[in-house]
Amino acid sequence: MEFNAYRQWLRKLKLDALQQQRRWSKVEEEKRRQERIAQVELERDKELYSIVREREEKAREAREKLRKRKQIEQIKYMKKMEEDAKRRVRVKEEQRQKKEYQEIKRNGHLEKKIIERANEEKKV
C-alpha cells in the first residue's frame, strides 16, 4: 500500500504540475490575446485618431481660408468705399463749380444787361 500511496503522491505532483502549467499557459495565452486585442484597438484608435485629426485639420484650413477671404473682401470693400467717397467729393466739387460758373454766367449776363441799360439811358 505504501508503494501505491507513493505512486499516487507522485502522480498527484505530476498532475498538479501539469495543471499549474496549463493554468500558466492559459494565463499567458489570455495575456497575449488581450495584448493583441489592445494592439488592434490601439491601431484602430490610431486610425480613428488620424481620421479625426485630418478632419480637424481640414476644418481648420477651411476656417483659415474663409477668414483670409473675408479679410480680402473687407479690404476690397474698404477700397471701394474710399473710392466712392472720393468720387462723391469730386462730384460735389464739380457741381459746386458748375453752379458757380452758372451764377457767374448769369451775373455776367446781368452785368451786360445793366451796362446796356445804362448805355441806353445815357443815349436817351
Steps between C-alpha positions, in 0.01 A plus 500: 500500500776725579633467150159582356475805726843607381396452137178692562696777666742516201207488262330777696820713483526444124131578449530809719805611301317435170192680626711793618681506167164498318379783721817700428472432128131602510592817687782571252268427208236730649765770547614463140138512382435813706820656362391419143157650568661805657737528203210476254304758698804721516547470126132564448519793738805626313300478179203670659728755660673569170162529323372739764826695489480526120140621520593756763792616287276535194243692703774727639634561150150574373443749785836663429419522128162652577656749743761604242236530229286717729801719577572541129134579431498750786813668363341515153181640652694765693687600181171528313354708781803732490475530122128565530558767766763664278263482203222659705732780612613550139139503371396748770796721413411480130137587579613794715730624225221459244261701718764768547561510126127524431467771761795692353354452154160618619659790683705576190182519296347716767806725498482522122131583521568758769778651289278498189215665690740755641629567150144529366408734779803712422398510138157606582 
